[in-house]
Amino acid sequence: MKTPTPRFGICLSLAAALASSTLLTGCQTTIGGQTLPSPDYLKDDVQFHPAGPEFKLSKKVEAANKQAAARQALPPGP
């Protein structure tokens, strides 16, 4: 009986690593023209970010209005 060569062991371990990585990780599939997610997406915790204000500069406008009101409230200088 022949003893297995180191090359055979390396090839066997690479094949095992490839097979396990393929089986244990989710991947996208294409079925009927649709790209479908991996089955693990159901286990993912979804983060919800509520919509912000429509006008993005509302705080700056409010600060400018306060500054203008404060400037008008000051008495005229010499």
LUMLUMDREN-2810 file (N, C-alpha, C; in Angstrom, 1 decimal):
<atoms>
<atom><aa>M</aa><ch>A</ch><at>N</at><xx>0.8</xx><yy>-1.2</yy><zz>0.0</zz></atom>
<atom><aa>M</aa><ch>A</ch><at>CA</at><xx>0.0</xx><yy>0.0</yy><zz>0.0</zz></atom>
<atom><aa>M</aa><ch>A</ch><at>C</at><xx>0.9</xx><yy>1.2</yy><zz>0.0</zz></atom>
<atom><aa>K</aa><ch>A</ch><at>N</at><xx>0.5</xx><yy>2.2</yy><zz>-0.8</zz></atom>
<atom><aa>K</aa><ch>A</ch><at>CA</at><xx>1.3</xx><yy>3.4</yy><zz>-0.9</zz></atom>
<atom><aa>K</aa><ch>A</ch><at>C</at><xx>0.9</xx><yy>4.4</yy><zz>0.2</zz></atom>
<atom><aa>T</aa><ch>A</ch><at>N</at><xx>1.9</xx><yy>5.1</yy><zz>0.7</zz></atom>
<atom><aa>T</aa><ch>A</ch><at>CA</at><xx>1.5</xx><yy>6.2</yy><zz>1.6</zz></atom>
<atom><aa>T</aa><ch>A</ch><at>C</at><xx>1.1</xx><yy>7.4</yy><zz>0.9</zz></atom>
<atom><aa>P</aa><ch>A</ch><at>N</at><xx>0.1</xx><yy>8.1</yy><zz>1.4</zz></atom>
<atom><aa>P</aa><ch>A</ch><at>CA</at><xx>-0.3</xx><yy>9.3</yy><zz>0.7</zz></atom>
<atom><aa>P</aa><ch>A</ch><at>C</at><xx>0.8</xx><yy>10.4</yy><zz>0.7</zz></atom>
<atom><aa>T</aa><ch>A</ch><at>N</at><xx>0.9</xx><yy>11.0</yy><zz>-0.4</zz></atom>
<atom><aa>T</aa><ch>A</ch><at>CA</at><xx>1.9</xx><yy>12.0</yy><zz>-0.5</zz></atom>
<atom><aa>T</aa><ch>A</ch><at>C</at><xx>1.4</xx><yy>13.3</yy><zz>0.1</zz></atom>
<atom><aa>P</aa><ch>A</ch><at>N</at><xx>2.3</xx><yy>14.2</yy><zz>0.4</zz></atom>
<atom><aa>P</aa><ch>A</ch><at>CA</at><xx>1.9</xx><yy>15.5</yy><zz>1.0</zz></atom>
<atom><aa>P</aa><ch>A</ch><at>C</at><xx>1.0</xx><yy>16.3</yy><zz>0.0</zz></atom>
<atom><aa>R</aa><ch>A</ch><at>N</at><xx>1.3</xx><yy>16.1</yy><zz>-1.3</zz></atom>
<atom><aa>R</aa><ch>A</ch><at>CA</at><xx>0.5</xx><yy>16.9</yy><zz>-2.3</zz></atom>
<atom><aa>R</aa><ch>A</ch><at>C</at><xx>-0.9</xx><yy>16.4</yy><zz>-2.3</zz></atom>
<atom><aa>F</aa><ch>A</ch><at>N</at><xx>-1.2</xx><yy>15.2</yy><zz>-2.1</zz></atom>
<atom><aa>F</aa><ch>A</ch><at>CA</at><xx>-2.6</xx><yy>14.7</yy><zz>-2.0</zz></atom>
<atom><aa>F</aa><ch>A</ch><at>C</at><xx>-3.3</xx><yy>15.3</yy><zz>-0.8</zz></atom>
<atom><aa>G</aa><ch>A</ch><at>N</at><xx>-2.6</xx><yy>15.4</yy><zz>0.3</zz></atom>
<atom><aa>G</aa><ch>A</ch><at>CA</at><xx>-3.1</xx><yy>16.0</yy><zz>1.6</zz></atom>
<atom><aa>G</aa><ch>A</ch><at>C</at><xx>-3.5</xx><yy>17.4</yy><zz>1.4</zz></atom>
<atom><aa>I</aa><ch>A</ch><at>N</at><xx>-2.6</xx><yy>18.2</yy><zz>0.7</zz></atom>
<atom><aa>I</aa><ch>A</ch><at>CA</at><xx>-2.8</xx><yy>19.6</yy><zz>0.4</zz></atom>
<atom><aa>I</aa><ch>A</ch><at>C</at><xx>-4.1</xx><yy>19.8</yy><zz>-0.5</zz></atom>
<atom><aa>C</aa><ch>A</ch><at>N</at><xx>-4.1</xx><yy>18.9</yy><zz>-1.5</zz></atom>
<atom><aa>C</aa><ch>A</ch><at>CA</at><xx>-5.3</xx><yy>19.0</yy><zz>-2.4</zz></atom>
<atom><aa>C</aa><ch>A</ch><at>C</at><xx>-6.6</xx><yy>18.7</yy><zz>-1.7</zz></atom>
<atom><aa>L</aa><ch>A</ch><at>N</at><xx>-6.5</xx><yy>17.7</yy><zz>-0.9</zz></atom>
<atom><aa>L</aa><ch>A</ch><at>CA</at><xx>-7.7</xx><yy>17.3</yy><zz>-0.1</zz></atom>
<atom><aa>L</aa><ch>A</ch><at>C</at><xx>-8.2</xx><yy>18.3</yy><zz>0.8</zz></atom>
<atom><aa>S</aa><ch>A</ch><at>N</at><xx>-7.2</xx><yy>19.0</yy><zz>1.5</zz></atom>
<atom><aa>S</aa><ch>A</ch><at>CA</at><xx>-7.6</xx><yy>20.0</yy><zz>2.5</zz></atom>
<atom><aa>S</aa><ch>A</ch><at>C</at><xx>-8.1</xx><yy>21.3</yy><zz>1.7</zz></atom>
<atom><aa>L</aa><ch>A</ch><at>N</at><xx>-7.5</xx><yy>21.6</yy><zz>0.6</zz></atom>
<atom><aa>L</aa><ch>A</ch><at>CA</at><xx>-8.1</xx><yy>22.7</yy><zz>-0.2</zz></atom>
<atom><aa>L</aa><ch>A</ch><at>C</at><xx>-9.5</xx><yy>22.4</yy><zz>-0.7</zz></atom>
<atom><aa>A</aa><ch>A</ch><at>N</at><xx>-9.7</xx><yy>21.2</yy><zz>-1.2</zz></atom>
<atom><aa>A</aa><ch>A</ch><at>CA</at><xx>-11.0</xx><yy>20.8</yy><zz>-1.6</zz></atom>
<atom><aa>A</aa><ch>A</ch><at>C</at><xx>-12.0</xx><yy>20.9</yy><zz>-0.5</zz></atom>
<atom><aa>A</aa><ch>A</ch><at>N</at><xx>-11.6</xx><yy>20.5</yy><zz>0.7</zz></atom>
<atom><aa>A</aa><ch>A</ch><at>CA</at><xx>-12.5</xx><yy>20.5</yy><zz>1.9</zz></atom>
<atom><aa>A</aa><ch>A</ch><at>C</at><xx>-12.8</xx><yy>22.0</yy><zz>2.3</zz></atom>
<atom><aa>A</aa><ch>A</ch><at>N</at><xx>-11.8</xx><yy>22.8</yy><zz>2.2</zz></atom>
<atom><aa>A</aa><ch>A</ch><at>CA</at><xx>-12.0</xx><yy>24.2</yy><zz>2.5</zz></atom>
<atom><aa>A</aa><ch>A</ch><at>C</at><xx>-12.9</xx><yy>24.9</yy><zz>1.5</zz></atom>
<atom><aa>L</aa><ch>A</ch><at>N</at><xx>-12.8</xx><yy>24.6</yy><zz>0.3</zz></atom>
<atom><aa>L</aa><ch>A</ch><at>CA</at><xx>-13.6</xx><yy>25.2</yy><zz>-0.8</zz></atom>
<atom><aa>L</aa><ch>A</ch><at>C</at><xx>-15.0</xx><yy>24.7</yy><zz>-0.6</zz></atom>
<atom><aa>A</aa><ch>A</ch><at>N</at><xx>-15.2</xx><yy>23.4</yy><zz>-0.4</zz></atom>
<atom><aa>A</aa><ch>A</ch><at>CA</at><xx>-16.6</xx><yy>22.9</yy><zz>-0.2</zz></atom>
<atom><aa>A</aa><ch>A</ch><at>C</at><xx>-17.2</xx><yy>23.5</yy><zz>1.0</zz></atom>
<atom><aa>S</aa><ch>A</ch><at>N</at><xx>-16.5</xx><yy>23.6</yy><zz>2.1</zz></atom>
<atom><aa>S</aa><ch>A</ch><at>CA</at><xx>-17.1</xx><yy>24.1</yy><zz>3.4</zz></atom>
<atom><aa>S</aa><ch>A</ch><at>C</at><xx>-17.4</xx><yy>25.6</yy><zz>3.2</zz></atom>
<atom><aa>S</aa><ch>A</ch><at>N</at><xx>-16.6</xx><yy>26.4</yy><zz>2.5</zz></atom>
<atom><aa>S</aa><ch>A</ch><at>CA</at><xx>-16.9</xx><yy>27.8</yy><zz>2.4</zz></atom>
<atom><aa>S</aa><ch>A</ch><at>C</at><xx>-18.1</xx><yy>28.0</yy><zz>1.4</zz></atom>
<atom><aa>T</aa><ch>A</ch><at>N</at><xx>-18.2</xx><yy>27.1</yy><zz>0.5</zz></atom>
<atom><aa>T</aa><ch>A</ch><at>CA</at><xx>-19.3</xx><yy>27.2</yy><zz>-0.4</zz></atom>
<atom><aa>T</aa><ch>A</ch><at>C</at><xx>-20.6</xx><yy>26.9</yy><zz>0.3</zz></atom>
<atom><aa>L</aa><ch>A</ch><at>N</at><xx>-20.6</xx><yy>25.9</yy><zz>1.1</zz></atom>
<atom><aa>L</aa><ch>A</ch><at>CA</at><xx>-21.8</xx><yy>25.4</yy><zz>1.8</zz></atom>
<atom><aa>L</aa><ch>A</ch><at>C</at><xx>-22.2</xx><yy>26.3</yy><zz>3.0</zz></atom>
<atom><aa>L</aa><ch>A</ch><at>N</at><xx>-21.2</xx><yy>26.9</yy><zz>3.6</zz></atom>
<atom><aa>L</aa><ch>A</ch><at>CA</at><xx>-21.5</xx><yy>27.6</yy><zz>4.9</zz></atom>
<atom><aa>L</aa><ch>A</ch><at>C</at><xx>-21.8</xx><yy>29.1</yy><zz>4.7</zz></atom>
<atom><aa>T</aa><ch>A</ch><at>N</at><xx>-21.5</xx><yy>29.6</yy><zz>3.5</zz></atom>
<atom><aa>T</aa><ch>A</ch><at>CA</at><xx>-21.7</xx><yy>31.1</yy><zz>3.2</zz></atom>
<atom><aa>T</aa><ch>A</ch><at>C</at><xx>-22.9</xx><yy>31.2</yy><zz>2.3</zz></atom>
<atom><aa>G</aa><ch>A</ch><at>N</at><xx>-23.7</xx><yy>32.3</yy><zz>2.5</zz></atom>
<atom><aa>G</aa><ch>A</ch><at>CA</at><xx>-24.8</xx><yy>32.6</yy><zz>1.6</zz></atom>
<atom><aa>G</aa><ch>A</ch><at>C</at><xx>-24.3</xx><yy>33.3</yy><zz>0.4</zz></atom>
<atom><aa>C</aa><ch>A</ch><at>N</at><xx>-25.0</xx><yy>33.2</yy><zz>-0.7</zz></atom>
<atom><aa>C</aa><ch>A</ch><at>CA</at><xx>-24.6</xx><yy>33.9</yy><zz>-1.8</zz></atom>
<atom><aa>C</aa><ch>A</ch><at>C</at><xx>-25.9</xx><yy>34.3</yy><zz>-2.6</zz></atom>
<atom><aa>Q</aa><ch>A</ch><at>N</at><xx>-25.7</xx><yy>35.3</yy><zz>-3.5</zz></atom>
<atom><aa>Q</aa><ch>A</ch><at>CA</at><xx>-26.9</xx><yy>35.7</yy><zz>-4.3</zz></atom>
<atom><aa>Q</aa><ch>A</ch><at>C</at><xx>-27.0</xx><yy>34.7</yy><zz>-5.4</zz></atom>
<atom><aa>T</aa><ch>A</ch><at>N</at><xx>-28.3</xx><yy>34.5</yy><zz>-5.8</zz></atom>
<atom><aa>T</aa><ch>A</ch><at>CA</at><xx>-28.5</xx><yy>33.6</yy><zz>-7.0</zz></atom>
<atom><aa>T</aa><ch>A</ch><at>C</at><xx>-29.4</xx><yy>34.3</yy><zz>-8.0</zz></atom>
<atom><aa>T</aa><ch>A</ch><at>N</at><xx>-29.3</xx><yy>33.9</yy><zz>-9.2</zz></atom>
<atom><aa>T</aa><ch>A</ch><at>CA</at><xx>-30.2</xx><yy>34.5</yy><zz>-10.2</zz></atom>
<atom><aa>T</aa><ch>A</ch><at>C</at><xx>-31.1</xx><yy>33.5</yy><zz>-10.8</zz></atom>
<atom><aa>I</aa><ch>A</ch><at>N</at><xx>-32.4</xx><yy>33.7</yy><zz>-10.6</zz></atom>
<atom><aa>I</aa><ch>A</ch><at>CA</at><xx>-33.4</xx><yy>32.8</yy><zz>-11.0</zz></atom>
<atom><aa>I</aa><ch>A</ch><at>C</at><xx>-34.4</xx><yy>33.5</yy><zz>-11.8</zz></atom>
<atom><aa>G</aa><ch>A</ch><at>N</at><xx>-34.6</xx><yy>33.2</yy><zz>-13.1</zz></atom>
<atom><aa>G</aa><ch>A</ch><at>CA</at><xx>-35.6</xx><yy>33.8</yy><zz>-13.9</zz></atom>
<atom><aa>G</aa><ch>A</ch><at>C</at><xx>-35.3</xx><yy>35.3</yy><zz>-14.1</zz></atom>
<atom><aa>G</aa><ch>A</ch><at>N</at><xx>-34.1</xx><yy>35.7</yy><zz>-14.1</zz></atom>
<atom><aa>G</aa><ch>A</ch><at>CA</at><xx>-33.8</xx><yy>37.1</yy><zz>-14.4</zz></atom>
<atom><aa>G</aa><ch>A</ch><at>C</at><xx>-33.8</xx><yy>38.0</yy><zz>-13.1</zz></atom>
<atom><aa>Q</aa><ch>A</ch><at>N</at><xx>-34.2</xx><yy>37.4</yy><zz>-12.0</zz></atom>
<atom><aa>Q</aa><ch>A</ch><at>CA</at><xx>-34.2</xx><yy>38.1</yy><zz>-10.7</zz></atom>
<atom><aa>Q</aa><ch>A</ch><at>C</at><xx>-33.0</xx><yy>37.7</yy><zz>-9.9</zz></atom>
<atom><aa>T</aa><ch>A</ch><at>N</at><xx>-32.4</xx><yy>38.8</yy><zz>-9.3</zz></atom>
<atom><aa>T</aa><ch>A</ch><at>CA</at><xx>-31.3</xx><yy>38.5</yy><zz>-8.3</zz></atom>
<atom><aa>T</aa><ch>A</ch><at>C</at><xx>-31.9</xx><yy>38.4</yy><zz>-6.9</zz></atom>
<atom><aa>L</aa><ch>A</ch><at>N</at><xx>-31.8</xx><yy>37.2</yy><zz>-6.4</zz></atom>
<atom><aa>L</aa><ch>A</ch><at>CA</at><xx>-32.4</xx><yy>36.9</yy><zz>-5.1</zz></atom>
<atom><aa>L</aa><ch>A</ch><at>C</at><xx>-31.3</xx><yy>36.9</yy><zz>-4.0</zz></atom>
<atom><aa>P</aa><ch>A</ch><at>N</at><xx>-31.6</xx><yy>37.3</yy><zz>-2.8</zz></atom>
<atom><aa>P</aa><ch>A</ch><at>CA</at><xx>-30.6</xx><yy>37.4</yy><zz>-1.8</zz></atom>
<atom><aa>P</aa><ch>A</ch><at>C</at><xx>-30.4</xx><yy>36.0</yy><zz>-1.2</zz></atom>
<atom><aa>S</aa><ch>A</ch><at>N</at><xx>-29.4</xx><yy>35.9</yy><zz>-0.4</zz></atom>
<atom><aa>S</aa><ch>A</ch><at>CA</at><xx>-29.1</xx><yy>34.6</yy><zz>0.3</zz></atom>
<atom><aa>S</aa><ch>A</ch><at>C</at><xx>-30.2</xx><yy>34.4</yy><zz>1.3</zz></atom>
<atom><aa>P</aa><ch>A</ch><at>N</at><xx>-30.4</xx><yy>33.1</yy><zz>1.8</zz></atom>
<atom><aa>P</aa><ch>A</ch><at>CA</at><xx>-31.4</xx><yy>32.8</yy><zz>2.7</zz></atom>
<atom><aa>P</aa><ch>A</ch><at>C</at><xx>-31.1</xx><yy>33.4</yy><zz>4.1</zz></atom>
<atom><aa>D</aa><ch>A</ch><at>N</at><xx>-29.9</xx><yy>33.9</yy><zz>4.3</zz></atom>
<atom><aa>D</aa><ch>A</ch><at>CA</at><xx>-29.6</xx><yy>34.5</yy><zz>5.7</zz></atom>
<atom><aa>D</aa><ch>A</ch><at>C</at><xx>-30.1</xx><yy>35.9</yy><zz>5.9</zz></atom>
<atom><aa>Y</aa><ch>A</ch><at>N</at><xx>-30.7</xx><yy>36.5</yy><zz>4.8</zz></atom>
<atom><aa>Y</aa><ch>A</ch><at>CA</at><xx>-31.2</xx><yy>37.9</yy><zz>5.0</zz></atom>
<atom><aa>Y</aa><ch>A</ch><at>C</at><xx>-32.3</xx><yy>37.9</yy><zz>6.0</zz></atom>
<atom><aa>L</aa><ch>A</ch><at>N</at><xx>-33.0</xx><yy>36.8</yy><zz>6.2</zz></atom>
<atom><aa>L</aa><ch>A</ch><at>CA</at><xx>-34.1</xx><yy>36.8</yy><zz>7.2</zz></atom>
<atom><aa>L</aa><ch>A</ch><at>C</at><xx>-33.6</xx><yy>36.9</yy><zz>8.6</zz></atom>
<atom><aa>K</aa><ch>A</ch><at>N</at><xx>-32.4</xx><yy>36.6</yy><zz>8.8</zz></atom>
<atom><aa>K</aa><ch>A</ch><at>CA</at><xx>-31.8</xx><yy>36.6</yy><zz>10.2</zz></atom>
<atom><aa>K</aa><ch>A</ch><at>C</at><xx>-31.1</xx><yy>37.9</yy><zz>10.5</zz></atom>
<atom><aa>D</aa><ch>A</ch><at>N</at><xx>-31.0</xx><yy>38.8</yy><zz>9.5</zz></atom>
<atom><aa>D</aa><ch>A</ch><at>CA</at><xx>-30.3</xx><yy>40.1</yy><zz>9.6</zz></atom>
<atom><aa>D</aa><ch>A</ch><at>C</at><xx>-31.2</xx><yy>41.0</yy><zz>10.4</zz></atom>
<atom><aa>D</aa><ch>A</ch><at>N</at><xx>-30.6</xx><yy>41.8</yy><zz>11.3</zz></atom>
<atom><aa>D</aa><ch>A</ch><at>CA</at><xx>-31.3</xx><yy>42.8</yy><zz>12.0</zz></atom>
<atom><aa>D</aa><ch>A</ch><at>C</at><xx>-31.4</xx><yy>44.1</yy><zz>11.1</zz></atom>
<atom><aa>V</aa><ch>A</ch><at>N</at><xx>-32.5</xx><yy>44.5</yy><zz>10.9</zz></atom>
<atom><aa>V</aa><ch>A</ch><at>CA</at><xx>-32.7</xx><yy>45.7</yy><zz>10.0</zz></atom>
<atom><aa>V</aa><ch>A</ch><at>C</at><xx>-32.6</xx><yy>47.0</yy><zz>10.8</zz></atom>
<atom><aa>Q</aa><ch>A</ch><at>N</at><xx>-31.9</xx><yy>47.9</yy><zz>10.3</zz></atom>
<atom><aa>Q</aa><ch>A</ch><at>CA</at><xx>-31.8</xx><yy>49.2</yy><zz>10.9</zz></atom>
<atom><aa>Q</aa><ch>A</ch><at>C</at><xx>-32.7</xx><yy>50.2</yy><zz>10.2</zz></atom>
<atom><aa>F</aa><ch>A</ch><at>N</at><xx>-33.6</xx><yy>50.8</yy><zz>10.9</zz></atom>
<atom><aa>F</aa><ch>A</ch><at>CA</at><xx>-34.5</xx><yy>51.8</yy><zz>10.3</zz></atom>
<atom><aa>F</aa><ch>A</ch><at>C</at><xx>-34.0</xx><yy>53.2</yy><zz>10.7</zz></atom>
<atom><aa>H</aa><ch>A</ch><at>N</at><xx>-33.9</xx><yy>54.0</yy><zz>9.6</zz></atom>
<atom><aa>H</aa><ch>A</ch><at>CA</at><xx>-33.5</xx><yy>55.4</yy><zz>9.8</zz></atom>
<atom><aa>H</aa><ch>A</ch><at>C</at><xx>-34.7</xx><yy>56.2</yy><zz>9.3</zz></atom>
<atom><aa>P</aa><ch>A</ch><at>N</at><xx>-35.4</xx><yy>56.9</yy><zz>10.2</zz></atom>
<atom><aa>P</aa><ch>A</ch><at>CA</at><xx>-36.6</xx><yy>57.7</yy><zz>9.8</zz></atom>
<atom><aa>P</aa><ch>A</ch><at>C</at><xx>-36.1</xx><yy>58.8</yy><zz>8.9</zz></atom>
<atom><aa>A</aa><ch>A</ch><at>N</at><xx>-37.0</xx><yy>59.2</yy><zz>8.0</zz></atom>
<atom><aa>A</aa><ch>A</ch><at>CA</at><xx>-36.8</xx><yy>60.3</yy><zz>7.1</zz></atom>
<atom><aa>A</aa><ch>A</ch><at>C</at><xx>-36.5</xx><yy>61.6</yy><zz>7.8</zz></atom>
<atom><aa>G</aa><ch>A</ch><at>N</at><xx>-35.6</xx><yy>62.3</yy><zz>7.3</zz></atom>
<atom><aa>G</aa><ch>A</ch><at>CA</at><xx>-35.2</xx><yy>63.6</yy><zz>7.9</zz></atom>
<atom><aa>G</aa><ch>A</ch><at>C</at><xx>-36.1</xx><yy>64.7</yy><zz>7.4</zz></atom>
<atom><aa>P</aa><ch>A</ch><at>N</at><xx>-35.9</xx><yy>66.0</yy><zz>7.7</zz></atom>
<atom><aa>P</aa><ch>A</ch><at>CA</at><xx>-36.7</xx><yy>67.1</yy><zz>7.2</zz></atom>
<atom><aa>P</aa><ch>A</ch><at>C</at><xx>-36.4</xx><yy>67.2</yy><zz>5.7</zz></atom>
<atom><aa>E</aa><ch>A</ch><at>N</at><xx>-37.4</xx><yy>67.7</yy><zz>5.0</zz></atom>
<atom><aa>E</aa><ch>A</ch><at>CA</at><xx>-37.3</xx><yy>67.8</yy><zz>3.5</zz></atom>
<atom><aa>E</aa><ch>A</ch><at>C</at><xx>-36.3</xx><yy>68.9</yy><zz>3.2</zz></atom>
<atom><aa>F</aa><ch>A</ch><at>N</at><xx>-36.3</xx><yy>70.0</yy><zz>4.0</zz></atom>
<atom><aa>F</aa><ch>A</ch><at>CA</at><xx>-35.4</xx><yy>71.1</yy><zz>3.7</zz></atom>
<atom><aa>F</aa><ch>A</ch><at>C</at><xx>-34.2</xx><yy>70.8</yy><zz>4.6</zz></atom>
<atom><aa>K</aa><ch>A</ch><at>N</at><xx>-33.0</xx><yy>70.5</yy><zz>4.1</zz></atom>
<atom><aa>K</aa><ch>A</ch><at>CA</at><xx>-31.9</xx><yy>70.1</yy><zz>4.8</zz></atom>
<atom><aa>K</aa><ch>A</ch><at>C</at><xx>-31.2</xx><yy>71.2</yy><zz>5.6</zz></atom>
<atom><aa>L</aa><ch>A</ch><at>N</at><xx>-31.4</xx><yy>72.5</yy><zz>5.3</zz></atom>
<atom><aa>L</aa><ch>A</ch><at>CA</at><xx>-30.7</xx><yy>73.5</yy><zz>6.0</zz></atom>
<atom><aa>L</aa><ch>A</ch><at>C</at><xx>-31.6</xx><yy>74.3</yy><zz>7.0</zz></atom>
<atom><aa>S</aa><ch>A</ch><at>N</at><xx>-32.6</xx><yy>73.5</yy><zz>7.6</zz></atom>
<atom><aa>S</aa><ch>A</ch><at>CA</at><xx>-33.6</xx><yy>74.2</yy><zz>8.5</zz></atom>
<atom><aa>S</aa><ch>A</ch><at>C</at><xx>-32.9</xx><yy>74.8</yy><zz>9.7</zz></atom>
<atom><aa>K</aa><ch>A</ch><at>N</at><xx>-31.9</xx><yy>74.1</yy><zz>10.3</zz></atom>
<atom><aa>K</aa><ch>A</ch><at>CA</at><xx>-31.2</xx><yy>74.6</yy><zz>11.5</zz></atom>
<atom><aa>K</aa><ch>A</ch><at>C</at><xx>-30.4</xx><yy>75.9</yy><zz>11.2</zz></atom>
<atom><aa>K</aa><ch>A</ch><at>N</at><xx>-29.8</xx><yy>75.9</yy><zz>10.0</zz></atom>
<atom><aa>K</aa><ch>A</ch><at>CA</at><xx>-29.0</xx><yy>77.1</yy><zz>9.6</zz></atom>
<atom><aa>K</aa><ch>A</ch><at>C</at><xx>-30.0</xx><yy>78.3</yy><zz>9.4</zz></atom>
<atom><aa>V</aa><ch>A</ch><at>N</at><xx>-31.1</xx><yy>78.1</yy><zz>8.8</zz></atom>
<atom><aa>V</aa><ch>A</ch><at>CA</at><xx>-32.1</xx><yy>79.2</yy><zz>8.6</zz></atom>
<atom><aa>V</aa><ch>A</ch><at>C</at><xx>-32.6</xx><yy>79.7</yy><zz>9.9</zz></atom>
<atom><aa>E</aa><ch>A</ch><at>N</at><xx>-32.9</xx><yy>78.7</yy><zz>10.8</zz></atom>
<atom><aa>E</aa><ch>A</ch><at>CA</at><xx>-33.4</xx><yy>79.1</yy><zz>12.1</zz></atom>
<atom><aa>E</aa><ch>A</ch><at>C</at><xx>-32.3</xx><yy>80.0</yy><zz>12.9</zz></atom>
<atom><aa>A</aa><ch>A</ch><at>N</at><xx>-31.0</xx><yy>79.5</yy><zz>12.8</zz></atom>
<atom><aa>A</aa><ch>A</ch><at>CA</at><xx>-30.0</xx><yy>80.3</yy><zz>13.5</zz></atom>
<atom><aa>A</aa><ch>A</ch><at>C</at><xx>-29.8</xx><yy>81.7</yy><zz>12.8</zz></atom>
<atom><aa>A</aa><ch>A</ch><at>N</at><xx>-29.9</xx><yy>81.8</yy><zz>11.5</zz></atom>
<atom><aa>A</aa><ch>A</ch><at>CA</at><xx>-29.8</xx><yy>83.1</yy><zz>10.8</zz></atom>
<atom><aa>A</aa><ch>A</ch><at>C</at><xx>-31.0</xx><yy>84.0</yy><zz>11.2</zz></atom>
<atom><aa>N</aa><ch>A</ch><at>N</at><xx>-32.2</xx><yy>83.4</yy><zz>11.3</zz></atom>
<atom><aa>N</aa><ch>A</ch><at>CA</at><xx>-33.3</xx><yy>84.3</yy><zz>11.8</zz></atom>
<atom><aa>N</aa><ch>A</ch><at>C</at><xx>-33.1</xx><yy>84.7</yy><zz>13.2</zz></atom>
<atom><aa>K</aa><ch>A</ch><at>N</at><xx>-32.6</xx><yy>83.9</yy><zz>14.1</zz></atom>
<atom><aa>K</aa><ch>A</ch><at>CA</at><xx>-32.4</xx><yy>84.3</yy><zz>15.5</zz></atom>
<atom><aa>K</aa><ch>A</ch><at>C</at><xx>-31.3</xx><yy>85.4</yy><zz>15.5</zz></atom>
<atom><aa>Q</aa><ch>A</ch><at>N</at><xx>-30.3</xx><yy>85.3</yy><zz>14.7</zz></atom>
<atom><aa>Q</aa><ch>A</ch><at>CA</at><xx>-29.2</xx><yy>86.3</yy><zz>14.7</zz></atom>
<atom><aa>Q</aa><ch>A</ch><at>C</at><xx>-29.7</xx><yy>87.6</yy><zz>14.1</zz></atom>
<atom><aa>A</aa><ch>A</ch><at>N</at><xx>-30.6</xx><yy>87.6</yy><zz>13.1</zz></atom>
<atom><aa>A</aa><ch>A</ch><at>CA</at><xx>-31.2</xx><yy>88.8</yy><zz>12.5</zz></atom>
<atom><aa>A</aa><ch>A</ch><at>C</at><xx>-32.1</xx><yy>89.5</yy><zz>13.5</zz></atom>
<atom><aa>A</aa><ch>A</ch><at>N</at><xx>-32.9</xx><yy>88.7</yy><zz>14.3</zz></atom>
<atom><aa>A</aa><ch>A</ch><at>CA</at><xx>-33.8</xx><yy>89.2</yy><zz>15.3</zz></atom>
<atom><aa>A</aa><ch>A</ch><at>C</at><xx>-32.9</xx><yy>89.9</yy><zz>16.4</zz></atom>
<atom><aa>A</aa><ch>A</ch><at>N</at><xx>-31.9</xx><yy>89.2</yy><zz>16.8</zz></atom>
<atom><aa>A</aa><ch>A</ch><at>CA</at><xx>-31.0</xx><yy>89.8</yy><zz>17.9</zz></atom>
<atom><aa>A</aa><ch>A</ch><at>C</at><xx>-30.3</xx><yy>91.1</yy><zz>17.4</zz></atom>
<atom><aa>R</aa><ch>A</ch><at>N</at><xx>-30.0</xx><yy>91.1</yy><zz>16.1</zz></atom>
<atom><aa>R</aa><ch>A</ch><at>CA</at><xx>-29.3</xx><yy>92.3</yy><zz>15.6</zz></atom>
<atom><aa>R</aa><ch>A</ch><at>C</at><xx>-30.3</xx><yy>93.5</yy><zz>15.5</zz></atom>
<atom><aa>Q</aa><ch>A</ch><at>N</at><xx>-31.6</xx><yy>93.2</yy><zz>15.2</zz></atom>
<atom><aa>Q</aa><ch>A</ch><at>CA</at><xx>-32.6</xx><yy>94.3</yy><zz>15.2</zz></atom>
<atom><aa>Q</aa><ch>A</ch><at>C</at><xx>-33.0</xx><yy>94.8</yy><zz>16.6</zz></atom>
<atom><aa>A</aa><ch>A</ch><at>N</at><xx>-32.8</xx><yy>93.9</yy><zz>17.6</zz></atom>
<atom><aa>A</aa><ch>A</ch><at>CA</at><xx>-33.2</xx><yy>94.3</yy><zz>19.0</zz></atom>
<atom><aa>A</aa><ch>A</ch><at>C</at><xx>-32.1</xx><yy>95.2</yy><zz>19.6</zz></atom>
<atom><aa>L</aa><ch>A</ch><at>N</at><xx>-30.9</xx><yy>95.2</yy><zz>19.1</zz></atom>
<atom><aa>L</aa><ch>A</ch><at>CA</at><xx>-29.9</xx><yy>96.0</yy><zz>19.6</zz></atom>
<atom><aa>L</aa><ch>A</ch><at>C</at><xx>-30.1</xx><yy>97.5</yy><zz>19.3</zz></atom>
<atom><aa>P</aa><ch>A</ch><at>N</at><xx>-29.8</xx><yy>98.4</yy><zz>20.2</zz></atom>
<atom><aa>P</aa><ch>A</ch><at>CA</at><xx>-29.9</xx><yy>99.8</yy><zz>19.9</zz></atom>
<atom><aa>P</aa><ch>A</ch><at>C</at><xx>-28.8</xx><yy>100.2</yy><zz>18.9</zz></atom>
<atom><aa>P</aa><ch>A</ch><at>N</at><xx>-29.1</xx><yy>101.2</yy><zz>18.1</zz></atom>
<atom><aa>P</aa><ch>A</ch><at>CA</at><xx>-28.1</xx><yy>101.7</yy><zz>17.1</zz></atom>
<atom><aa>P</aa><ch>A</ch><at>C</at><xx>-26.9</xx><yy>102.2</yy><zz>17.8</zz></atom>
<atom><aa>G</aa><ch>A</ch><at>N</at><xx>-25.7</xx><yy>101.9</yy><zz>17.2</zz></atom>
<atom><aa>G</aa><ch>A</ch><at>CA</at><xx>-24.4</xx><yy>102.3</yy><zz>17.8</zz></atom>
<atom><aa>G</aa><ch>A</ch><at>C</at><xx>-24.1</xx><yy>103.7</yy><zz>17.5</zz></atom>
<atom><aa>P</aa><ch>A</ch><at>N</at><xx>-23.0</xx><yy>104.2</yy><zz>18.1</zz></atom>
<atom><aa>P</aa><ch>A</ch><at>CA</at><xx>-22.6</xx><yy>105.6</yy><zz>17.8</zz></atom>
<atom><aa>P</aa><ch>A</ch><at>C</at><xx>-22.0</xx><yy>105.8</yy><zz>16.4</zz></atom>
</atoms>
